[in-house]
Amino acid sequence: MNKKIVLYTIIILLIIFLPLTIFSYTLKDKDNTLKDENPHHFPYFNGSLWFYNEDKELINKYNCENERCTYAYPIINQKYVFIKDGNKIKLYDIMNNKINNTFEEVKKEDNNYLVKKDNLWGVYKIGEEIKEVIKINYEEIKIINNKFILKNGNKWQISDDNKIIVDNINNEVVNFNNNYIICQDMKIYDYSGNLYMNDYLISNYAISDNYLALVINNILYIYQNINNNYLKSYYLNNIQNISLEEDNNNLLIKQDNILLDTLAIS
């Protein structure tokens, strides 16, 4: 009888304590995965990148696949970071310890990240969340006047985030204002795709929000509306480094940052 009681007691104790032992071991193992073995809190240490919060508490660490990895850009909002690991650049979610995406190349311009994957480009904006504002679908992307210039095949587009403003331009866009688009071959289009000044050899230009300066045969012509007559013209010995600035109802016409003339504008 006593033997049976002892046996039953052992069985009951095993039922009670075995799960607790397993849970305790699991918890300990989990703690060990975030154990801070980086005494000086170096960003890179012992084959890993280490991430700490403002209280210098270890949040997570990324184990490098190659001999050494590093940040491609500084950490974003203590949440995300681009990691260069060998030939790959990974967008890493620090808090959740996961790779959001992997890229071949990343270029930062202002608050935009131009990302290249499978030889195509897109644009990410990263703050509290990751937002793909331009899908990875373009052969080339550049930013001019806070707008995206996109190349798809032989056509160029102007986009504001994911909204196309101008579509199917046949030549590479190099600049634009509120009314006109300047292309690499000095062709000028409006936002409806109409071509202007095609019969003239334009050797240089300058642009402001609402005005154009075009150099033709060493003469600088100032336009607001190309359909109308030019506002004023100037003969130039040197056609380089022309600029326009709109300031306090005046248009400042400069060369080499020296004021040539001031036109009153409304």
Secondary structure by P-SEA (a helix, b strand, c coil): caaaaaaaaaaaaaaccaaaaaaaaaaaaaaaaacccccccccccccbbbbbcccccccbbbbbcccbbbbccccccccbbbbbcccccccccccccccccccccccccccccccccccccbbbbbcccccccccccccbbbbcccbbbbbcccbbbbbcccccccccccccccccccccccccccccccccccccccccccccccccccbbbbbcccbbbbbccccccccbbbbbcccccccccccccbbbbbcccccccccccc
